[in-house]
Amino acid sequence: MPEAFPVGLPTWRPQILSGACTVTGSTTCLFPNAFSFADSAFTCAISAQGTAPVSGSYVAASASSITIHASALVTGVVFSYICMR
């Protein structure tokens, strides 16, 4: 829904997205509900769910997905992510 601004340009507001993805080794995770940022210049925080400590990293694969990289031995671990631009 559009917003009305009485004077001047609209105020920029951050976009925030959260989701989860099951990762085996390296997996590209599409954002839920066909969400897409304007471009791939966003940042994310990722963390593994569950009791076993698992570390991973990510790269913004596109405006609508991230690729989460974990150890090749990691199979079926659910990673939560929060991305913001």
RACORMO-V842387 format. One record per residue. N is the residue number from 1. RES is the residue in three letters. SS is DSSP state (helix for helix, strand for strand, loop for the rest). PSI is psi in whole degrees, 0 to 359 (* if undefined). Layout:
N:RES:SS:PSI + N:RES:SS:PSI
//
This chain:
1:MET:loop:132 + 2:PRO:loop:152 + 3:GLU:loop:148 + 4:ALA:loop:133 + 5:PHE:loop:121 + 6:PRO:loop:322 + 7:VAL:loop:136 + 8:GLY:loop:195 + 9:LEU:loop:157 + 10:PRO:loop:151 + 11:THR:loop:132 + 12:TRP:loop:137 + 13:ARG:loop:141 + 14:PRO:loop:150 + 15:GLN:loop:133 + 16:ILE:strand:135 + 17:LEU:strand:140 + 18:SER:strand:152 + 19:GLY:strand:188 + 20:ALA:strand:155 + 21:CYS:strand:138 + 22:THR:strand:126 + 23:VAL:strand:135 + 24:THR:loop:109 + 25:GLY:loop:257 + 26:SER:strand:131 + 27:THR:strand:136 + 28:THR:strand:126 + 29:CYS:strand:119 + 30:LEU:strand:142 + 31:PHE:loop:147 + 32:PRO:helix:157 + 33:ASN:helix:34 + 34:ALA:helix:29 + 35:PHE:loop:145 + 36:SER:loop:133 + 37:PHE:loop:172 + 38:ALA:loop:328 + 39:ASP:loop:189 + 40:SER:loop:21 + 41:ALA:loop:57 + 42:PHE:loop:164 + 43:THR:strand:154 + 44:CYS:strand:157 + 45:ALA:strand:130 + 46:ILE:strand:149 + 47:SER:strand:145 + 48:ALA:strand:139 + 49:GLN:loop:155 + 50:GLY:loop:187 + 51:THR:loop:336 + 52:ALA:loop:127 + 53:PRO:loop:122 + 54:VAL:loop:131 + 55:SER:loop:155 + 56:GLY:strand:169 + 57:SER:strand:171 + 58:TYR:strand:164 + 59:VAL:strand:141 + 60:ALA:strand:104 + 61:ALA:strand:325 + 62:SER:strand:186 + 63:ALA:loop:347 + 64:SER:loop:17 + 65:SER:strand:158 + 66:ILE:strand:153 + 67:THR:strand:121 + 68:ILE:strand:126 + 69:HIS:strand:123 + 70:ALA:strand:178 + 71:SER:loop:147 + 72:ALA:loop:338 + 73:LEU:loop:348 + 74:VAL:loop:124 + 75:THR:loop:126 + 76:GLY:loop:27 + 77:VAL:strand:134 + 78:VAL:strand:123 + 79:PHE:strand:134 + 80:SER:strand:148 + 81:TYR:strand:149 + 82:ILE:strand:123 + 83:CYS:strand:146 + 84:MET:strand:145 + 85:ARG:loop:*
//
